[in-house]
Amino acid sequence: MFQKIFLFSLLLGITASCSKTDSNPDFSAIDKQVIEEYLALKNLTAQTTPSGLYYIITTPGGTVHPTINDSLTANYKGYLANGTVFDQTTTTPAKFALSGVIAGWQEGLKLIGAGGKIKLLIPSALGYGSSNQYNSAGQIVIPMNSVTIFDIELVKIYR
């Protein structure tokens, strides 16, 4: 009988420790593992920022870098660590205010100038967090708490 109570208590403790009661659980350790496994699989070396953003600058671009108050045009491809593409530009670069995009882009795009190219490996806290992202057909394209990866070419900075 004692063994059954002990095993039940152990199972209950493990279950409780795996679930978070707050509305914004910390996935940083899981995200870090996903990103590092992706880098190893692709034989890539990235730099990191204190926030947990991983990045690879392939072309630094011009010497003027964007600020949070700038608007930008960029070509990009966004995908999950398993390679599933969820969004990309085609023939026309996207135009956006840097202040209006996810934190991973806000931080990462400041590292390059116009003409620069960067790969951002974004932990969920700097991306879409605990919200599923849907396409126009109502299908989930970015599951909650997902690492997202973007290949970005910064075309132009508008001051």
C-alpha positions, 0 to 999 in steps of 0.5 A: 500500500505504501508503495502505491501511495508513494508512486502516486505521489511521485507521479503527481509531483512529476505531473505538477512540475511539468505544468505551469500555472502562470499564463506565460510559461518559460520555454527558453531551455526547450527553445535553446535545445531546438535551436542548437539541434537545428544548428548542429544538424545544418552544421551552422555556427551562430552568435547569440544575444543576451535575450536568447536570439541566435543569428548568423550574418551572411552579408553585413550590408551598409554601415547605417543600421535601422532603429526601432523608429524606421520603416523597412523593406525586406525579402524573407522566408520564415519556417519552423525548425522542421523546415516547414515554410509558413511565410515568405515574400515572392517578387515584391519585398515586404514593407513594415515598421520595425516597431510593428514586428516581433521582438526577434526581428526588432532586435535582429534587423538592427544588426545589419544595414541595407543590403544585408542578409541575416538568419534569425533563429528566434526563441518563442518568447521573442517570436509568437509566444504562447499563441498559435498563428493561423493562415487565412484558411484558419489553419495553424501555421505556427504552433504556440511556443515554436522556434521560428527561423527567418532568412532575411535580406534587408532591402531598404531603410526609410528614416 
